[in-house]
């Protein structure tokens, strides 16, 4: 009797867990729709900002901005965008593996690394890592995502301006679809000329040419390039938020399905234990009747 009672307790416990995971799945689905809307609004701005920078870098500029100049890499800055919370499958782990590959590569070349960590999971993981220097941290608890990351990213931009770092990389998750999220690595600084250009675009900007800047090239490019970097980081943040909710929704769905399978297995054990108990009682009754 005690065995069947324990199984019933386990069944009730798993059912309660299943209710929680089901509720978390629905909440994640609702948040994912909002996060996707935010991501789709941010993508066009970041895309057009990138196109503008690619046009500028292909021009024959009279003033060469420092952000376009390649240096000998002695120190690298990394902006790593992760989540504040867990329970989102392997989203953060897959991204951290990609970051660790780059860290190992730079450590072998004895190149110093400064990290800007966005998200509590990135902070808790990389603050324990040896051989890297965490210079700025941001999370999403402040509410205004853009305002919370601007200060952390500006520290890295200032470090590049002061020649403390020679390259700035961005690591984040790209939202492919609800099921697939892909860890990505992009170089923010220095800005390099794109290798592939469409034939139409190449024909429209071929030859020796430059833009006319007002009031002057330095002022315009200083403002434009900082805004470009912020837009790329912001795009990475909103895409990572959409990836987080999609991954959590899928993880909670899998957890709910697994709980259902466990319940079915426990019910089978319960029925077997109950049948064995009934059989034992019948055997005792029959044995007692035969003895009389």
LOKE-311569 format. One line per field, with one value per residue (C-alpha): x, y, z; residue number from 1; residue in one letter. Coordinates in nm, 3 decimals. Example, Ala and Ser with C-alpha at 12.3 -4.5 7.8 and 13.67 -1.06 7.14 Angstrom:
REM LOKE-311569
x = c(1.230, 1.367)
y = c(-0.450, -0.106)
z = c(0.780, 0.714)
nr = c(1, 2)
rest = c(A, S)
REM end
This chain:
REM LOKE-311569
x = c(0.000, 0.287, 0.435, 0.119, 0.084, 0.437, 0.363, 0.044, 0.249, 0.501, 0.220, 0.067, 0.410, 0.485, 0.136, 0.203, 0.536, 0.363, 0.115, 0.403, 0.594, 0.277, 0.210, 0.570, 0.537, 0.229, 0.397, 0.708, 0.491, 0.320, 0.651, 0.806, 0.542, 0.621, 0.996, 0.963, 0.770, 1.043, 1.311, 1.139, 1.116, 1.487, 1.613, 1.540, 1.716, 2.025, 2.018, 2.006, 2.272, 2.497, 2.431, 2.520, 2.847, 2.931, 2.874, 3.093, 3.377, 3.382, 3.424, 3.762, 3.755, 3.971, 3.937, 4.009, 3.830, 4.018, 3.729, 3.819, 4.191, 4.319, 4.574, 4.806, 4.591, 4.743, 4.419, 4.063, 3.731, 3.429, 3.064, 2.881, 2.501, 2.332, 2.013, 1.927, 1.740, 1.786, 1.542, 1.597, 1.765, 2.116, 2.084, 2.350, 2.575, 2.597, 2.686, 2.946, 3.110, 3.152, 3.302, 3.538, 3.672, 3.769, 3.912, 4.127, 4.247, 4.352, 4.510, 4.730, 4.848, 4.895, 4.644, 4.470, 4.090, 3.847, 3.486, 3.158, 2.896, 2.526, 2.297, 2.332, 2.416, 2.713, 2.825, 2.808, 2.989, 3.274, 3.354, 3.492, 3.700, 4.073, 4.276, 4.008, 3.932, 3.567, 3.545, 3.168, 2.846, 2.479, 2.152, 1.787, 1.635, 1.633, 1.341, 1.480, 1.701, 1.874, 1.957, 2.090, 2.338, 2.456, 2.682, 2.843, 2.910, 3.044, 3.319, 3.438, 3.415, 3.620, 3.878, 3.910, 3.948, 4.227, 4.403, 4.345, 4.182, 4.255, 3.942, 3.584, 3.373, 3.004, 2.875, 2.500, 2.228, 2.054, 1.683, 1.636, 1.293, 1.103, 1.292, 1.639, 1.862, 2.218, 2.516, 2.695, 3.019, 3.047, 3.332, 3.219, 3.558, 3.756, 3.495, 3.616, 3.507, 3.258, 3.402, 3.081, 2.882, 2.585, 2.641, 2.377, 2.528, 2.883, 2.786, 2.625, 2.933, 3.220, 3.501, 3.676, 3.416, 3.333, 3.044, 3.004, 2.994, 2.836, 2.969, 3.277, 3.366, 3.506, 3.197, 2.953, 3.148, 3.202, 2.826, 2.733, 2.976, 2.892, 2.522, 2.599, 2.777, 2.495, 2.236, 2.420, 2.449, 2.084, 1.981, 2.183, 2.007, 1.651, 1.728, 1.873, 1.558, 1.344, 1.577, 1.546, 1.167, 1.158, 1.412, 1.229, 0.896, 1.047, 1.225, 0.905, 0.707, 0.959, 0.946, 0.563, 0.573, 0.835, 0.623, 0.331, 0.546, 0.664, 0.304, 0.203, 0.496, 0.409, 0.044, 0.154, 0.367, 0.077, -0.161, 0.092, 0.147, -0.229, -0.287, -0.006, -0.161, -0.505, -0.356, -0.172, -0.490, -0.685, -0.410, -0.420, -0.802, -0.785, -0.506, -0.705, -1.021, -0.824, -0.677, -1.021)
y = c(0.000, 0.233, 0.180, 0.288, 0.586, 0.702, 0.667, 0.874, 1.146, 1.144, 1.168, 1.470, 1.633, 1.588, 1.717, 2.034, 2.078, 2.023, 2.301, 2.537, 2.454, 2.488, 2.831, 2.936, 2.818, 3.038, 3.338, 3.292, 3.269, 3.597, 3.771, 3.632, 3.801, 4.137, 4.075, 3.983, 4.301, 4.503, 4.314, 4.367, 4.739, 4.756, 4.554, 4.810, 5.092, 4.878, 4.751, 5.099, 5.224, 4.941, 5.025, 5.390, 5.293, 5.055, 5.338, 5.573, 5.323, 5.259, 5.631, 5.793, 5.989, 6.295, 6.254, 5.899, 5.842, 5.632, 5.381, 5.289, 5.239, 4.888, 4.853, 4.584, 4.389, 4.388, 4.407, 4.308, 4.427, 4.198, 4.293, 3.976, 3.977, 3.702, 3.673, 3.780, 3.458, 3.088, 2.811, 2.885, 2.564, 2.584, 2.943, 3.093, 2.786, 2.778, 3.148, 3.109, 2.823, 3.056, 3.324, 3.077, 2.971, 3.332, 3.379, 3.068, 3.189, 3.528, 3.376, 3.159, 3.476, 3.648, 3.921, 4.096, 4.096, 4.347, 4.235, 4.427, 4.192, 4.250, 4.017, 3.858, 3.514, 3.658, 3.842, 3.534, 3.316, 3.539, 3.708, 3.373, 3.328, 3.384, 3.573, 3.831, 4.177, 4.273, 4.651, 4.715, 4.535, 4.597, 4.410, 4.448, 4.514, 4.890, 4.869, 5.093, 4.853, 5.115, 5.342, 5.050, 4.935, 5.273, 5.343, 4.998, 5.017, 5.375, 5.244, 5.015, 5.292, 5.521, 5.244, 5.216, 5.595, 5.587, 5.294, 5.067, 4.814, 4.766, 4.571, 4.552, 4.239, 4.174, 3.831, 3.769, 3.528, 3.580, 3.504, 3.274, 3.139, 3.017, 2.688, 2.801, 3.063, 3.106, 3.245, 3.510, 3.708, 4.048, 4.299, 4.647, 4.822, 4.886, 4.905, 4.719, 4.748, 4.472, 4.202, 4.135, 4.415, 4.374, 4.465, 4.740, 4.892, 4.862, 5.038, 5.324, 5.396, 5.308, 5.550, 5.816, 6.000, 6.123, 6.275, 6.643, 6.684, 6.971, 7.124, 6.898, 6.531, 6.476, 6.608, 6.411, 6.084, 6.111, 6.127, 5.883, 5.607, 5.610, 5.594, 5.306, 5.105, 5.167, 5.058, 4.731, 4.657, 4.747, 4.520, 4.240, 4.303, 4.296, 3.990, 3.815, 3.897, 3.740, 3.438, 3.406, 3.391, 3.152, 2.921, 2.935, 2.859, 2.555, 2.440, 2.467, 2.284, 2.000, 1.998, 1.981, 1.692, 1.509, 1.555, 1.395, 1.094, 1.062, 1.077, 0.801, 0.587, 0.647, 0.561, 0.232, 0.161, 0.256, 0.021, -0.261, -0.200, -0.186, -0.509, -0.680, -0.566, -0.697, -1.028, -1.064, -0.995, -1.251, -1.507, -1.447, -1.486, -1.809, -1.946, -1.862, -2.027, -2.341, -2.363, -2.352)
z = c(0.000, 0.082, -0.267, -0.444, -0.211, -0.298, -0.670, -0.632, -0.457, -0.743, -1.000, -0.825, -0.796, -1.167, -1.257, -1.058, -1.237, -1.571, -1.492, -1.416, -1.735, -1.941, -1.791, -1.856, -2.217, -2.269, -2.104, -2.321, -2.634, -2.546, -2.470, -2.788, -3.005, -2.844, -2.871, -3.239, -3.310, -3.140, -3.334, -3.670, -3.599, -3.514, -3.812, -4.091, -3.903, -3.840, -4.200, -4.352, -4.110, -4.224, -4.590, -4.531, -4.364, -4.650, -4.900, -4.696, -4.660, -5.037, -5.110, -5.178, -4.855, -4.812, -4.434, -4.318, -3.988, -3.726, -3.726, -4.085, -4.016, -3.951, -3.672, -3.549, -3.304, -2.956, -2.759, -2.850, -2.711, -2.706, -2.655, -2.543, -2.534, -2.332, -2.126, -1.772, -1.692, -1.759, -1.855, -2.225, -2.338, -2.480, -2.607, -2.379, -2.381, -2.761, -2.766, -2.490, -2.682, -2.980, -2.755, -2.588, -2.928, -3.000, -2.650, -2.687, -3.029, -2.891, -2.580, -2.799, -2.974, -2.634, -2.721, -2.430, -2.414, -2.263, -2.225, -2.221, -2.077, -2.143, -1.949, -1.605, -1.749, -1.940, -1.627, -1.403, -1.661, -1.780, -1.449, -1.331, -1.647, -1.620, -1.879, -1.964, -1.827, -1.767, -1.814, -1.833, -1.745, -1.829, -1.781, -1.875, -1.531, -1.589, -1.833, -2.109, -2.303, -2.518, -2.225, -2.018, -2.283, -2.416, -2.119, -2.129, -2.504, -2.485, -2.256, -2.537, -2.798, -2.573, -2.527, -2.907, -2.936, -2.678, -2.852, -2.553, -2.787, -3.157, -3.257, -3.129, -3.179, -3.115, -3.006, -2.996, -3.107, -3.440, -3.463, -3.764, -3.671, -3.366, -3.359, -3.470, -3.311, -3.437, -3.240, -3.447, -3.438, -3.608, -3.621, -3.521, -3.531, -3.738, -4.015, -4.322, -4.682, -4.769, -4.993, -5.184, -5.344, -5.577, -5.942, -5.930, -5.616, -5.749, -6.072, -5.883, -5.671, -5.907, -5.981, -5.771, -5.562, -5.213, -5.021, -4.941, -4.564, -4.374, -4.151, -4.200, -4.249, -3.898, -3.721, -3.939, -3.922, -3.545, -3.492, -3.769, -3.675, -3.304, -3.392, -3.631, -3.359, -3.112, -3.370, -3.435, -3.064, -3.007, -3.292, -3.131, -2.800, -2.936, -3.151, -2.847, -2.647, -2.920, -2.926, -2.548, -2.548, -2.845, -2.681, -2.348, -2.515, -2.687, -2.370, -2.163, -2.432, -2.423, -2.043, -2.053, -2.300, -2.094, -1.780, -1.964, -2.053, -1.692, -1.569, -1.810, -1.690, -1.324, -1.387, -1.540, -1.233, -1.008, -1.186, -1.167, -0.796, -0.736, -0.926, -0.735, -0.406, -0.506, -0.619, -0.288, -0.088, -0.293, -0.239, 0.137, 0.140, -0.059, 0.162, 0.475, 0.338, 0.244, 0.593, 0.750)
nr = c(1, 2, 3, 4, 5, 6, 7, 8, 9, 10, 11, 12, 13, 14, 15, 16, 17, 18, 19, 20, 21, 22, 23, 24, 25, 26, 27, 28, 29, 30, 31, 32, 33, 34, 35, 36, 37, 38, 39, 40, 41, 42, 43, 44, 45, 46, 47, 48, 49, 50, 51, 52, 53, 54, 55, 56, 57, 58, 59, 60, 61, 62, 63, 64, 65, 66, 67, 68, 69, 70, 71, 72, 73, 74, 75, 76, 77, 78, 79, 80, 81, 82, 83, 84, 85, 86, 87, 88, 89, 90, 91, 92, 93, 94, 95, 96, 97, 98, 99, 100, 101, 102, 103, 104, 105, 106, 107, 108, 109, 110, 111, 112, 113, 114, 115, 116, 117, 118, 119, 120, 121, 122, 123, 124, 125, 126, 127, 128, 129, 130, 131, 132, 133, 134, 135, 136, 137, 138, 139, 140, 141, 142, 143, 144, 145, 146, 147, 148, 149, 150, 151, 152, 153, 154, 155, 156, 157, 158, 159, 160, 161, 162, 163, 164, 165, 166, 167, 168, 169, 170, 171, 172, 173, 174, 175, 176, 177, 178, 179, 180, 181, 182, 183, 184, 185, 186, 187, 188, 189, 190, 191, 192, 193, 194, 195, 196, 197, 198, 199, 200, 201, 202, 203, 204, 205, 206, 207, 208, 209, 210, 211, 212, 213, 214, 215, 216, 217, 218, 219, 220, 221, 222, 223, 224, 225, 226, 227, 228, 229, 230, 231, 232, 233, 234, 235, 236, 237, 238, 239, 240, 241, 242, 243, 244, 245, 246, 247, 248, 249, 250, 251, 252, 253, 254, 255, 256, 257, 258, 259, 260, 261, 262, 263, 264, 265, 266, 267, 268, 269, 270, 271, 272, 273, 274, 275, 276, 277, 278, 279, 280, 281, 282, 283, 284, 285, 286, 287, 288, 289, 290, 291, 292)
rest = c(X, X, X, X, X, X, X, X, X, X, X, X, X, X, X, X, X, X, X, X, X, X, X, X, X, X, X, X, X, X, X, X, X, X, X, X, X, X, X, X, X, X, X, X, X, X, X, X, X, X, X, X, X, X, X, X, X, X, X, X, X, X, X, X, X, X, X, X, X, X, X, X, X, X, X, X, X, X, X, X, X, X, X, X, X, X, X, X, X, X, X, X, X, X, X, X, X, X, X, X, X, X, X, X, X, X, X, X, X, X, X, X, X, X, X, X, X, X, X, X, X, X, X, X, X, X, X, X, X, X, X, X, X, X, X, X, X, X, X, X, X, X, X, X, X, X, X, X, X, X, X, X, X, X, X, X, X, X, X, X, X, X, X, X, X, X, X, X, X, X, X, X, X, X, X, X, X, X, X, X, X, X, X, X, X, X, X, X, X, X, X, X, X, X, X, X, X, X, X, X, X, X, X, X, X, X, X, X, X, X, X, X, X, X, X, X, X, X, X, X, X, X, X, X, X, X, X, X, X, X, X, X, X, X, X, X, X, X, X, X, X, X, X, X, X, X, X, X, X, X, X, X, X, X, X, X, X, X, X, X, X, X, X, X, X, X, X, X, X, X, X, X, X, X, X, X, X, X, X, X, X, X, X, X, X, X, X, X, X, X, X, X)
REM end
